[in-house]
Amino acid sequence: MKKIYVCHKAIEKKEEENEVIAFCKYVRSKGNLPIAPSIHFVRFITDEKRDSGFQKTASLSLISSCDELWYFGDTITTGMTDEICFAMENGKRIQYITKEVFEKYIESTEVHNEKTQ
């Protein structure tokens, strides 16, 4: 089982957290272990400015331990760019999951039902 770092834009709203959980389910559906630090960090980091250094260092450390990085969405933020570049520099396979591919997955699975409830 490969460990896949789930790269996405920052979580700012509950809906975005649910979307990241759906990204993780997509990775899992492909037989892989999703690593999404933002889901973990959102539980205990409340001051983004104070902990942004920690978040970046921790995220890069997790990328180092993953086999691949998959990024989701049509927007690539500065933070995502940093993570993608770090993964490339460290020889990690990068995969882009387009919005269309992900939406087809959502429509064809129970994730769709969970997201709309």
N, C-alpha and C positions, 0 to 999 in steps of 0.2 A: 504494500500500500504506500503510495507516494504522499508526502506531506506537501500541501499546496497552500501557499500564502495568498490570502484573499485581499486584493488591493482594490480600493474603492475610495470615493470622496468621503470626506469627514462626515460623521453622524452629527446632525444638528437637531433632528426631530425624531419622534418615536417612529414615524413611518419609514424613515431612512434606516433605523435600527432593524425594523422588520425586513426591509429589503436586503440588508447584509445577511440576516439569518437565512433568507431565501437563497442568496448567493452561496452560502455554506451548504445548504441542502443540494444545490446544483452540483457543487464539487463532490459531495458525498455520493450523489447519484451516479457519478462517473467512477466510483470505486476508490476514491481518495479521501484523505484526512484533511479537512479544511482547517487552516490556521488563520483566525480573524481576530487580531489583538484588540481592535476597536470595540468588539462586543465585550471583551473582558475589561478593557480600560474604562468604558463608559460607566461601569459599576462602581468605580472607586476614585476616578479623577474628576474633580468638580471645577477646578480652576485651570482652564486650558493653557493660559499664558504661563502660569507657574510651572506646569508639568509638561510643557511641549518638548523640552529637552529630554525628559525621561521617555516620553512617548516615542520620539524619533529614535533614540538609542535602543529602546526595547524592541521596536519594530524592526530595525536593521539587524539586531541580534536574532530575532525570530526568522527573518529572511535567510540568514546564514544557515539555519538549521533545516530549512525547507528544501525540497527537491525542485520546485517550480514556483513561479509567481503567475497568478492569473488575475488580470484586471478586468473590471466590469464597468459598463456605462459609457456614455458618449462624451463625458467630460473628463479631462485629465488635469488634476490640480497640481500645484507645486509640490505638495507632499507626495502625491502619487508618482510624479516625475522622479523625485528623489529615491523613492523605493524601487521603481523600475530600473533606474540607472544603477543603483547599488546591486540589484539582482543581476543585471547584465555584466557588470564589472566582476562579479563573483561566479560567473559561468552558469547561472541558473537559466533554465528554459523559461521563456516568457510566452504567455498565451493571452490573447485578447478575446474576451467573450462579448460579442456585439449585443446591443440592446435587442435586436431582432431575434437572435439565437436564444437569448435568455427569456424573452417574452413567449416564444414558442414553447419553451420548457415549462414556464409558469402555466400556460393554458392547458398543457397536457398532463399536469400532475395535481396532486392534492395541495401543493403549495399554493395554487391559485385560490382554492377554497379557504385556506388558512389566512391568506393575505386580505381577502375581501370580507372577512368576518369582523 
